[in-house]
Each structure stands twice: as structure tokens, then as C-alpha cells.
């Protein structure tokens, strides 16, 4: 256990037990008395931790006097977590590992996870048991080559441009383009890159699994403010919104049976909804490209009705008729 881990362990012991004897700290930390004394002195003098010796209880605790921290949260420079927060982070590590078959995220985060386990005093078997208590079940996941994820993530952080060879599924074409990465998005178990495309001179969203080849460039990336990304790419429904598209509103009316589930779902951050007197549920969502909205409406079959938007109604009706013909006896 290195010194940083010992600092975290000392804080956790004092916070969870209130008052801890010198002997108990020695046992928990497995260090010499001289090392423990140096650690306590460093925490007091260099990190301003309000650790005091309680003669009555013969142990160390956080100062509860006026001006001291008392039972309040103690924070030192750098990452500082409670025991519950550490457990939550270990759980998140499992979630990330489930999203990342190639181990890119989990590999980079593993040193941090090892340190968190050390702070808790958990051995390897306890850590494995904790990881098994969280299970992530994903469907229709589109896998991303780890080399692309790391390259694009690095370019995003370093604010560098990237050259892409990209496969466009809509017309099955392949194009080469230079982009300035702006944001990585994980949506419905699929990774996307929001970037400024210098070929089309605008914001575009690229599916990482459709990137055939990527190469870092030395040119500095064009900067786009996050608020502009959100207003242009997040305003419409789903991942196919597209920058510059005209925004429309769809009104969906769900049956009383379907309403019990849909009422607890967030289809869009700006959605509007209301319950009707007969138990039906009305949901309004903004969209610019109907592709994904159509798929989600079709998923509910005869439990939902689209109102008002004639073009959207016609498109969904055509899809339903086409599907019905496939099953006609």
C-alpha cells in the first residue's frame, strides 16, 4: 500500500469509526509506528486535515470543535471518495467493461480501480465478487475497434484533427474526410463521434463502427462550443437529427396499457406530456429526421397513435401496411 492509499485509508477509518487508536491504525495500514506518525503529521501540516488526538478515547479523530470539520465531509487535494462512492465507482467499472469488449476503457481505468480497491482493503477475491454483483445486458450492440476509439479519444483531448475513411450506410458509399473531433457520445450501446466536417463545412455525427480507417493529423481542431453542439445535434429526436435541419414536433398518444411504461420514460430532454381523462398518455417530442422516431413508434404497434403531423403519419402508415403485407395469409 503506497502513501496515497494510506491517506485514503486513514480518512475512511476515522470517518467510519469516529475515533481510532494508534494501534488499530497500525494493524489496518500494516506499517511501522514511525511511518504512521509521519503520515499523520503530513496530513495535518501539509494537507490541513483536522486530525486530533482524543486523550479520553485514546485515539485519533476529526476535530469537532468550532472551526474544525467535525462530522462534515473531509476533503484533500485530488480525488477523494467516501466508501460508498468507491463501491459505486467499482460498479461503474463493471458497466464500462461491459460496453467495451476490447478492454480499452477498462484497461486505462484499471490502475485507478486497483487503487480504489486498495483504499477499501479489498483483496482480489473480494473485488471479483463485487464485480459479479453487477450484470450489464446489452442488445444490438455495434462493436468499435479499440484502435479507433483510442485514436479519436486522444485527438479529442489534444484538440487535433483526424482523417477518416467512412462508410455511409444510407447510400452504401465510402468517403474520405478531415474532421475536428468535438464530442464522443454513447447512445443505445453504440459509440458516435460528433465532429466538424471540413469537407461539408458543418457539424456531423459519425458512427464509430462505420469508421474503416482513421489517422491523426497535426493541424489544430476547429473549436465548437458545447452549447452549439447541443443546440444543433441534440435538439431533434434520436441520433439522426442532423445539424441545420428544421425542427418539428410529433404528438404521440398511447393506450392506457402502454401508458403505464411510457409515462416513466424520457424520450427527449425537451419532451412535453400529459395524462388524458380516459387513462391515455400524450407525449410530444421534437424531431428533425423521422428515422429513429418512426422505429420507436413502430415498436409500440397498435398501442400508439401519431396525431397532427401528416407526413409522419403517412410514413408510419406506409411502413405498417408494408409489414402487414409480408404476413398476409
C-alpha positions as CSV (number, residue, x, y, z in Angstrom):
1,X,0.0,0.0,0.0
2,X,1.6,3.3,-1.1
3,X,1.3,6.6,0.8
4,X,-1.6,7.9,-1.1
5,X,-3.6,4.8,-0.4
6,X,-2.7,5.0,3.2
7,X,-4.0,8.6,3.3
8,X,-7.3,7.5,1.9
9,X,-7.5,4.6,4.3
10,X,-6.8,6.8,7.3
11,X,-9.6,9.1,6.3
12,X,-12.0,6.3,5.8
13,X,-11.2,4.7,9.1
14,X,-11.6,8.0,11.0
15,X,-14.8,8.9,9.2
16,X,-16.4,5.4,9.6
17,X,-15.3,4.7,13.2
18,X,-15.2,8.1,14.7
19,X,-12.1,7.5,16.9
20,X,-9.3,5.1,16.1
21,X,-6.4,4.1,18.3
22,X,-2.8,4.3,17.1
23,X,-2.5,0.5,17.5
24,X,-5.7,-0.1,15.3
25,X,-4.3,2.2,12.6
26,X,-1.0,0.2,12.7
27,X,-2.9,-3.0,12.2
28,X,-5.1,-1.7,9.4
29,X,-2.3,0.0,7.5
30,X,0.4,-2.6,8.2
31,X,3.2,0.0,8.6
32,X,5.7,0.8,11.2
33,X,4.9,3.3,14.0
34,X,7.4,5.8,12.6
35,X,5.7,5.7,9.2
36,X,2.3,6.2,10.7
37,X,3.5,9.1,12.7
38,X,4.9,10.7,9.5
39,X,1.6,10.1,7.7
40,X,-0.5,11.7,10.4
41,X,1.9,14.7,10.6
42,X,1.8,15.1,6.8
43,X,-2.0,15.0,6.8
44,X,-2.1,17.7,9.5
45,X,0.6,20.0,8.3
46,X,0.6,19.8,4.5
47,X,-3.0,18.8,3.7
48,X,-4.6,20.7,6.6
49,X,-6.6,17.6,7.7
50,X,-8.2,18.4,11.1
51,X,-7.0,15.2,12.8
52,X,-6.6,15.5,16.6
53,X,-5.7,13.1,19.3
54,X,-8.5,12.4,21.8
55,X,-7.0,11.6,25.2
56,X,-10.3,10.5,26.7
57,X,-10.9,7.9,24.0
58,X,-7.2,7.2,23.4
59,X,-7.4,7.6,19.7
60,X,-7.4,9.9,16.6
61,X,-10.5,11.6,15.2
62,X,-11.5,14.6,13.1
63,X,-11.8,17.8,15.1
64,X,-15.4,18.5,16.2
65,X,-14.5,21.9,17.8
66,X,-15.9,25.2,16.3
67,X,-13.9,25.9,13.2
68,X,-13.0,22.2,12.8
69,X,-14.6,19.9,10.3
70,X,-16.3,17.7,12.9
71,X,-18.7,15.3,11.2
72,X,-18.6,17.2,7.9
73,X,-17.0,15.7,4.9
74,X,-13.2,15.8,4.8
75,X,-11.6,16.6,1.5
76,X,-8.0,16.6,0.5
77,X,-6.5,17.7,-2.9
78,X,-7.1,15.3,-5.7
79,X,-9.6,12.5,-5.9
80,X,-11.4,12.0,-2.6
81,X,-14.2,9.5,-2.2
82,X,-16.3,8.0,0.6
83,X,-16.5,4.3,1.0
84,X,-19.9,4.3,-0.7
85,X,-18.6,6.3,-3.6
86,X,-15.7,3.9,-4.0
87,X,-18.1,1.0,-4.2
88,X,-20.1,2.9,-6.8
89,X,-17.0,3.6,-8.9
90,X,-16.1,-0.1,-8.8
91,X,-19.6,-0.9,-10.0
92,X,-19.2,1.7,-12.8
93,X,-16.0,0.0,-13.9
94,X,-18.1,-3.2,-14.5
95,X,-20.5,-1.2,-16.6
96,X,-17.7,0.3,-18.7
97,X,-16.2,-3.1,-19.1
98,X,-19.5,-4.4,-20.4
99,X,-19.6,-1.6,-23.0
100,X,-16.1,-2.2,-24.1
101,X,-15.3,-5.7,-25.3
102,X,-11.8,-4.8,-26.5
103,X,-11.0,-3.6,-23.0
104,X,-9.9,-0.1,-24.0
105,X,-11.7,1.8,-21.2
106,X,-11.2,-0.9,-18.6
107,X,-7.5,-1.1,-19.4
108,X,-7.0,2.6,-18.9
109,X,-9.1,2.7,-15.7
110,X,-7.6,-0.5,-14.2
111,X,-4.8,1.3,-12.3
112,X,-7.4,3.6,-10.7
113,X,-9.6,0.6,-9.9
114,X,-6.7,-1.2,-8.2
115,X,-6.0,1.9,-6.1
116,X,-9.7,2.1,-5.1
117,X,-9.7,-1.5,-4.0
118,X,-6.5,-0.8,-2.0
119,X,-8.3,2.0,-0.2
120,X,-11.0,-0.3,0.8
121,X,-8.6,-3.0,1.8
122,X,-10.4,-5.4,-0.5
123,X,-8.4,-8.4,-1.7
124,X,-8.6,-9.8,-5.2
125,X,-11.3,-12.3,-4.4
126,X,-13.5,-9.7,-2.8
127,X,-13.0,-7.4,-5.8
128,X,-14.0,-10.2,-8.2
129,X,-17.1,-10.9,-6.1
130,X,-18.1,-7.3,-6.2
131,X,-17.8,-7.1,-10.0
132,X,-20.0,-10.2,-10.4
133,X,-22.8,-8.4,-8.5
134,X,-23.5,-6.1,-11.4
135,X,-24.5,-7.5,-14.8
136,X,-24.9,-5.5,-17.9
137,X,-27.2,-7.0,-20.6
138,X,-26.9,-5.2,-24.0
139,X,-28.7,-5.9,-27.2
140,X,-27.9,-4.9,-30.8
141,X,-24.5,-3.5,-29.7
142,X,-22.3,-2.4,-32.5
143,X,-18.6,-3.0,-31.6
144,X,-15.9,-0.4,-32.2
145,X,-12.3,-1.4,-33.0
146,X,-10.2,-0.3,-30.0
147,X,-7.6,1.4,-32.1
148,X,-10.3,3.8,-33.5
149,X,-11.7,4.6,-30.0
150,X,-8.2,5.3,-28.6
151,X,-7.1,7.4,-31.6
152,X,-10.3,9.5,-31.7
153,X,-10.4,9.9,-27.9
154,X,-6.8,11.1,-27.9
155,X,-7.4,13.6,-30.8
156,X,-10.5,14.9,-28.9
157,X,-8.4,15.6,-25.7
158,X,-5.4,17.0,-27.7
159,X,-7.7,19.1,-29.9
160,X,-6.2,17.7,-33.1
161,X,-7.9,17.0,-36.5
162,X,-8.4,13.4,-37.8
163,X,-8.5,12.0,-41.3
164,X,-11.3,9.4,-41.7
165,X,-12.3,6.8,-44.3
166,X,-16.0,6.5,-43.5
167,X,-18.8,4.1,-44.7
168,X,-22.2,5.8,-45.1
169,X,-24.9,3.2,-44.7
170,X,-27.7,5.2,-46.2
171,X,-26.3,5.0,-49.7
172,X,-23.5,2.4,-49.1
173,X,-20.8,4.9,-50.1
174,X,-17.3,5.3,-48.8
175,X,-15.8,8.8,-48.4
176,X,-12.6,10.3,-47.1
177,X,-12.8,13.4,-45.0
178,X,-10.9,15.6,-42.5
179,X,-12.8,16.3,-39.2
180,X,-12.3,18.2,-36.0
181,X,-13.5,15.9,-33.1
182,X,-15.8,17.7,-30.7
183,X,-17.5,15.1,-28.5
184,X,-17.8,11.3,-28.0
185,X,-21.3,10.1,-27.5
186,X,-22.5,6.6,-26.3
187,X,-26.1,6.2,-27.3
188,X,-28.1,2.9,-27.0
189,X,-24.9,0.9,-26.6
190,X,-23.3,2.5,-29.7
191,X,-20.4,5.0,-29.9
192,X,-20.6,8.1,-32.0
193,X,-18.2,11.0,-32.8
194,X,-19.6,14.5,-33.1
195,X,-17.2,16.4,-35.2
196,X,-16.8,19.4,-37.5
197,X,-16.5,18.1,-41.0
198,X,-14.2,20.3,-43.1
199,X,-15.4,18.7,-46.3
200,X,-19.1,19.6,-45.8
201,X,-18.2,22.7,-43.6
202,X,-20.6,21.7,-40.8
203,X,-21.3,19.6,-37.8
204,X,-21.8,15.9,-38.4
205,X,-22.2,12.7,-36.3
206,X,-20.2,9.6,-37.2
207,X,-20.9,6.1,-36.0
208,X,-17.5,4.7,-34.8
209,X,-18.3,1.2,-36.1
210,X,-18.6,2.7,-39.6
211,X,-15.1,4.2,-39.5
212,X,-13.0,2.0,-41.8
213,X,-9.7,3.8,-41.2
214,X,-8.6,6.8,-39.0
215,X,-5.3,8.7,-39.0
216,X,-4.3,11.6,-36.7
217,X,-3.3,14.9,-38.2
218,X,-1.1,17.7,-36.9
219,X,-3.5,20.5,-37.6
220,X,-5.3,22.0,-34.7
221,X,-9.0,21.1,-34.5
222,X,-11.7,23.7,-35.0
223,X,-13.4,24.7,-31.8
224,X,-17.1,24.4,-31.4
225,X,-18.8,25.5,-28.2
226,X,-20.7,22.7,-26.3
227,X,-23.8,24.8,-26.3
228,X,-23.7,25.0,-30.1
229,X,-23.2,21.2,-30.3
230,X,-26.2,20.7,-28.1
231,X,-28.4,23.1,-30.0
232,X,-27.5,21.7,-33.4
233,X,-27.2,18.0,-32.7
234,X,-29.3,17.3,-29.6
235,X,-32.4,19.3,-30.4
236,X,-34.1,16.7,-32.5
237,X,-35.2,13.2,-31.6
238,X,-32.6,10.4,-31.6
239,X,-29.2,10.2,-33.1
240,X,-30.2,11.1,-36.7
241,X,-31.2,14.7,-36.0
242,X,-28.5,16.3,-38.1
243,X,-27.3,19.9,-37.9
244,X,-29.3,22.6,-39.6
245,X,-32.5,20.5,-40.1
246,X,-35.8,22.1,-39.4
247,X,-37.3,21.1,-36.1
248,X,-40.8,19.7,-35.9
249,X,-43.0,18.3,-33.1
250,X,-44.6,14.9,-33.1
251,X,-47.6,14.2,-30.9
252,X,-48.0,10.6,-29.8
253,X,-51.0,9.2,-27.9
254,X,-50.5,5.9,-26.0
255,X,-53.2,3.5,-24.9
256,X,-53.8,3.2,-21.1
257,X,-51.9,-0.1,-21.1
258,X,-48.8,1.2,-22.8
259,X,-49.0,4.5,-20.8
260,X,-48.0,2.7,-17.6
261,X,-44.5,2.2,-19.0
262,X,-44.1,5.1,-21.4
263,X,-45.0,7.7,-18.7
264,X,-41.8,6.8,-16.9
265,X,-39.6,7.0,-19.9
266,X,-37.7,10.0,-21.2
267,X,-37.8,10.1,-25.0
268,X,-36.2,13.5,-25.2
269,X,-34.9,16.1,-22.8
270,X,-37.4,18.7,-24.1
271,X,-40.5,16.4,-24.3
272,X,-43.9,17.6,-23.1
273,X,-46.5,15.2,-21.8
274,X,-49.9,14.9,-20.1
275,X,-52.4,12.3,-18.9
276,X,-55.8,12.3,-20.6
277,X,-59.0,11.7,-18.6
278,X,-59.6,8.3,-20.2
279,X,-56.2,7.0,-19.0
280,X,-54.3,7.5,-22.2
281,X,-51.0,9.3,-22.2
282,X,-50.0,12.0,-24.7
283,X,-46.3,12.7,-25.4
284,X,-44.9,15.4,-27.6
285,X,-41.2,15.2,-28.8
286,X,-39.2,17.4,-31.1
287,X,-37.6,15.8,-34.2
288,X,-35.9,16.8,-37.4
289,X,-35.2,13.4,-39.0
290,X,-38.0,10.9,-38.6
291,X,-35.9,7.8,-38.9
292,X,-35.4,6.9,-35.3
293,X,-38.7,8.3,-34.1
294,X,-40.5,6.1,-36.7
295,X,-38.7,3.0,-35.4
296,X,-39.7,3.7,-31.8
297,X,-43.3,4.4,-32.7
298,X,-43.5,1.1,-34.7
299,X,-42.1,-0.7,-31.7
300,X,-45.4,0.1,-29.8
301,X,-47.6,-1.3,-32.6
302,X,-51.3,-0.6,-32.1
303,X,-50.7,0.9,-28.6
304,X,-49.8,4.3,-30.0
305,X,-51.3,6.8,-32.5
306,X,-49.5,9.7,-34.2
307,X,-51.5,12.9,-34.4
308,X,-51.3,16.0,-36.5
309,X,-48.1,15.6,-38.5
310,X,-49.5,14.3,-41.8
311,X,-46.1,13.4,-43.3
312,X,-45.1,11.4,-40.3
313,X,-48.5,9.7,-40.1
314,X,-48.3,8.8,-43.8
315,X,-44.7,7.4,-43.4
316,X,-45.7,5.2,-40.4
317,X,-48.9,4.1,-42.1
318,X,-46.9,3.0,-45.2
319,X,-44.5,1.0,-43.0
320,X,-47.3,-0.7,-41.2
321,X,-49.1,-1.6,-44.4
322,X,-45.8,-2.9,-45.9
323,X,-45.2,-5.1,-42.8
324,X,-48.8,-6.4,-42.8
325,X,-48.5,-7.5,-46.5
326,X,-45.5,-9.6,-45.5
327,X,-47.7,-11.6,-43.1
328,X,-50.8,-11.7,-45.2
329,X,-52.3,-15.2,-45.4
